[in-house]
């Protein structure tokens, strides 16, 4: 498998106007902040975010046994170790998986005095992966059931059209089709979290290690407030050989600004930045 060397953009390369420009662009396009928010930067600094590198074994479902070799398989994924203890809902938990980070070959790096190493929270990784797999299988089962129902509806439409022209869809098929689309999206999300492309019945963690991913955190506040009201998390990994543009970590930024526990962890981590 091809791996990419983790190439970090030093925070010293950034100018204040670059960060301010990113904030303005984010406000206009993403709608992360309420209208009229005064975007004063109170502090900024590099935070190395910890991730669990999880290697696991899984038991293939009976359907997959007919087209795969062996009852078990192995996989690997990555989970944010800084916020995983704060994710209560399945949607928040799904926002913390980063299997795409596994493609990077992590370089050895000693954090500088003005850089922060994020705290690592240990959670029941077996429980987390099993929870995601269970939800994935529930979504898959509902998806297949509804799709079968929808196919039967379409068969009826074709039969009726032979006798009497049918305009549009039968009542309820449009809503059913929309729900199937949402379930398919959820199925893809949970499959991405586990980095799993097969149907599995059970999952078990084999090994777990920690690696660190570089980000730049900017704390924002209104002029009349002393404490930070919002945080921006910016990806510091260079994409490509030429571009060094700042890239907002949209998902983690949204999570930390809506989840009070995640935000508190981040605030405590960056509080030592001068």
C-alpha positions as CSV (number, residue, x, y, z in Angstrom):
1,X,0.0,0.0,0.0
2,X,1.3,3.5,-0.9
3,X,1.9,5.8,2.0
4,X,2.5,9.6,2.1
5,X,5.0,11.2,4.3
6,X,3.3,13.5,6.7
7,X,4.4,17.0,5.6
8,X,3.6,19.7,8.2
9,X,3.2,23.4,7.5
10,X,5.0,25.3,10.3
11,X,2.6,27.7,12.1
12,X,5.4,30.3,11.8
13,X,4.7,30.5,8.1
14,X,1.2,31.9,8.6
15,X,0.4,35.5,8.7
16,X,-2.4,37.1,10.8
17,X,-4.1,38.2,7.6
18,X,-4.2,34.6,6.3
19,X,-6.0,33.4,9.3
20,X,-8.4,36.3,9.3
21,X,-9.1,35.6,5.6
22,X,-9.9,32.0,6.5
23,X,-12.3,33.1,9.3
24,X,-14.1,35.5,6.9
25,X,-14.4,32.8,4.2
26,X,-15.6,30.3,6.8
27,X,-18.2,32.7,8.1
28,X,-19.6,33.5,4.6
29,X,-19.6,30.0,3.1
30,X,-20.1,27.6,6.1
31,X,-22.4,29.5,8.4
32,X,-20.5,28.2,11.4
33,X,-21.0,31.4,13.4
34,X,-24.0,33.4,14.0
35,X,-24.7,36.5,11.9
36,X,-22.9,39.6,13.2
37,X,-20.3,37.7,15.1
38,X,-17.2,39.8,15.8
39,X,-14.3,37.7,15.0
40,X,-11.4,38.7,17.2
41,X,-8.6,36.2,17.5
42,X,-7.6,35.8,21.2
43,X,-5.0,33.2,20.7
44,X,-3.7,30.7,18.2
45,X,-1.2,27.8,18.5
46,X,-0.3,24.4,17.2
47,X,-2.0,21.4,18.7
48,X,-0.9,17.9,18.0
49,X,-4.2,15.9,18.1
50,X,-3.9,12.3,19.3
51,X,-5.6,9.5,17.3
52,X,-6.0,5.8,18.2
53,X,-4.7,3.6,15.4
54,X,-6.9,0.6,15.8
55,X,-6.2,-2.8,14.2
56,X,-9.1,-5.2,14.5
57,X,-10.4,-8.6,13.5
58,X,-14.0,-9.2,12.4
59,X,-16.2,-12.2,11.8
60,X,-17.7,-12.2,8.3
61,X,-21.5,-12.6,7.9
62,X,-22.9,-15.8,6.5
63,X,-23.7,-14.0,3.2
64,X,-20.1,-13.0,2.7
65,X,-18.7,-16.4,3.4
66,X,-19.9,-17.6,0.0
67,X,-17.7,-15.1,-1.8
68,X,-14.8,-14.6,0.6
69,X,-12.0,-16.8,2.0
70,X,-12.2,-17.6,5.7
71,X,-14.6,-16.8,8.4
72,X,-12.6,-13.8,9.7
73,X,-10.8,-10.8,8.3
74,X,-8.7,-7.9,9.5
75,X,-9.0,-4.2,9.2
76,X,-7.7,-0.9,10.5
77,X,-9.2,2.5,11.3
78,X,-8.3,5.7,13.3
79,X,-10.3,7.4,16.0
80,X,-9.7,10.8,17.6
81,X,-8.4,10.1,21.1
82,X,-8.8,13.7,22.3
83,X,-12.6,13.9,22.0
84,X,-13.7,10.2,21.9
85,X,-14.7,10.3,25.6
86,X,-17.1,13.2,24.9
87,X,-19.1,11.7,22.0
88,X,-22.4,10.7,23.4
89,X,-24.5,10.4,20.2
90,X,-23.7,8.2,17.2
91,X,-23.5,11.3,15.0
92,X,-20.8,12.8,17.2
93,X,-18.9,9.6,17.4
94,X,-19.0,9.2,13.6
95,X,-17.4,12.6,13.3
96,X,-14.3,11.4,15.1
97,X,-13.2,8.6,12.8
98,X,-10.4,9.4,10.3
99,X,-9.4,6.2,8.5
100,X,-8.0,8.4,5.7
101,X,-5.2,9.5,8.0
102,X,-3.8,5.9,8.0
103,X,-2.3,6.6,4.6
104,X,0.3,8.9,6.2
105,X,3.6,7.6,7.4
106,X,4.0,9.5,10.6
107,X,7.4,11.2,11.0
108,X,9.2,11.5,14.3
109,X,8.7,14.9,15.8
110,X,9.4,16.6,19.2
111,X,6.9,19.3,20.0
112,X,8.3,22.7,20.4
113,X,7.8,24.8,23.6
114,X,5.0,26.8,22.0
115,X,3.2,23.7,20.7
116,X,0.6,21.6,22.5
117,X,0.2,17.9,22.6
118,X,-3.5,17.1,23.0
119,X,-4.6,14.8,25.9
120,X,-5.4,11.2,25.2
121,X,-8.6,9.7,26.6
122,X,-8.8,5.9,26.8
123,X,-12.2,4.4,26.0
124,X,-13.5,0.9,25.5
125,X,-12.5,0.6,21.9
126,X,-14.1,-2.8,21.6
127,X,-17.3,-1.3,22.8
128,X,-17.0,1.7,20.4
129,X,-16.3,-0.5,17.3
130,X,-19.1,-2.9,18.3
131,X,-21.5,-0.1,18.8
132,X,-20.7,1.3,15.3
133,X,-20.9,-2.2,13.7
134,X,-24.3,-2.9,15.4
135,X,-25.7,0.4,14.1
136,X,-24.3,-0.3,10.6
137,X,-26.0,-3.6,10.5
138,X,-29.3,-2.1,11.7
139,X,-29.1,0.5,8.9
140,X,-28.2,-2.1,6.3
141,X,-31.2,-4.3,7.3
142,X,-33.6,-1.5,7.2
143,X,-32.2,-0.3,3.9
144,X,-32.7,-3.7,2.3
145,X,-36.2,-4.1,3.6
146,X,-37.3,-0.7,2.4
147,X,-35.6,-1.1,-1.0
148,X,-37.5,-4.4,-1.4
149,X,-40.8,-2.6,-0.6
150,X,-40.0,0.1,-3.0
151,X,-39.2,-2.4,-5.8
152,X,-42.6,-4.0,-5.2
153,X,-44.2,-0.6,-5.5
154,X,-42.5,0.0,-8.8
155,X,-43.7,-3.4,-10.1
156,X,-47.3,-2.4,-9.2
157,X,-46.8,0.9,-11.0
158,X,-45.7,-0.9,-14.2
159,X,-48.7,-3.3,-14.0
160,X,-51.2,-0.6,-13.5
161,X,-49.7,1.4,-16.4
162,X,-50.6,-1.4,-18.8
163,X,-54.3,-0.9,-18.0
164,X,-54.4,2.8,-17.1
165,X,-51.7,5.4,-17.5
166,X,-50.1,6.3,-14.2
167,X,-49.0,9.9,-13.6
168,X,-46.2,10.2,-11.2
169,X,-45.5,7.8,-8.4
170,X,-47.9,5.8,-6.2
171,X,-48.7,7.5,-2.9
172,X,-45.8,7.0,-0.5
173,X,-43.1,5.9,-2.9
174,X,-41.5,9.3,-3.0
175,X,-41.2,9.5,0.8
176,X,-39.9,5.9,0.8
177,X,-37.3,6.7,-1.8
178,X,-36.1,9.6,0.2
179,X,-35.8,7.5,3.3
180,X,-33.8,4.9,1.4
181,X,-31.4,7.6,0.3
182,X,-30.8,8.7,3.8
183,X,-30.2,5.1,5.0
184,X,-27.8,4.6,2.2
185,X,-25.9,7.7,3.3
186,X,-25.8,6.4,6.9
187,X,-24.6,3.0,5.7
188,X,-21.7,4.7,3.8
189,X,-20.8,6.8,6.8
190,X,-20.6,3.9,9.3
191,X,-18.7,1.7,6.8
192,X,-16.2,4.6,6.4
193,X,-15.8,4.9,10.2
194,X,-14.8,1.2,10.4
195,X,-13.0,1.3,7.1
196,X,-14.9,-1.9,6.4
197,X,-16.2,-3.0,3.0
198,X,-17.6,-6.4,4.0
199,X,-20.6,-7.5,6.0
200,X,-19.5,-8.5,9.5
201,X,-21.3,-9.9,12.5
202,X,-18.7,-9.2,15.2
203,X,-15.5,-7.1,15.7
204,X,-12.6,-7.3,18.1
205,X,-9.7,-5.0,18.7
206,X,-6.3,-6.6,18.2
207,X,-3.9,-3.7,18.7
208,X,-4.0,0.0,19.4
209,X,-1.4,2.7,19.2
210,X,-1.4,6.5,19.3
211,X,-0.2,8.8,16.6
212,X,-0.5,12.6,16.4
213,X,-1.9,14.8,13.7
214,X,-0.9,18.5,13.5
215,X,-3.5,21.2,13.6
216,X,-3.6,25.0,14.3
217,X,-6.3,26.1,16.7
218,X,-7.6,29.7,16.7
219,X,-9.8,30.9,19.5
220,X,-12.3,33.6,18.7
221,X,-14.4,35.9,20.8
222,X,-16.7,38.9,20.7
223,X,-15.1,42.1,21.7
224,X,-17.2,42.5,24.8
225,X,-16.4,39.0,26.0
226,X,-13.2,37.9,27.7
227,X,-13.5,34.2,27.1
228,X,-13.3,32.5,23.7
229,X,-16.7,31.8,22.2
230,X,-15.7,29.8,19.1
231,X,-12.7,27.7,17.9
232,X,-11.4,27.1,14.5
233,X,-9.4,23.9,13.9
234,X,-7.1,24.2,10.9
235,X,-5.4,21.2,9.2
236,X,-1.6,21.7,8.9
237,X,-0.8,18.8,6.6
238,X,0.3,20.0,3.2
239,X,-1.6,18.6,0.3
240,X,0.4,18.4,-2.9
241,X,3.9,19.7,-3.6
242,X,2.9,23.3,-4.3
243,X,-0.2,24.3,-2.4
244,X,0.3,25.4,1.2
245,X,-3.2,26.9,1.6
246,X,-4.8,26.7,5.0
247,X,-7.6,24.1,5.2
248,X,-10.3,24.2,7.8
249,X,-11.0,21.0,9.6
250,X,-14.8,21.5,9.1
251,X,-16.1,18.5,11.0
252,X,-14.0,18.9,14.1
253,X,-14.7,22.6,14.2
254,X,-18.4,22.0,14.1
255,X,-18.2,19.3,16.7
256,X,-16.2,21.4,19.2
257,X,-18.5,24.4,18.8
258,X,-21.7,22.4,19.4
259,X,-20.5,19.8,21.9
260,X,-19.8,21.4,25.2
261,X,-17.6,18.6,26.5
262,X,-15.4,18.6,23.4
263,X,-15.1,22.3,23.5
264,X,-14.0,22.2,27.2
265,X,-11.3,19.7,26.4
266,X,-10.0,21.9,23.6
267,X,-10.2,25.0,25.7
268,X,-8.2,23.4,28.5
269,X,-5.6,22.2,26.0
270,X,-5.0,25.6,24.4
271,X,-5.2,27.6,27.6
272,X,-1.4,27.3,28.1
273,X,-0.8,28.9,24.7
274,X,0.8,32.3,25.1
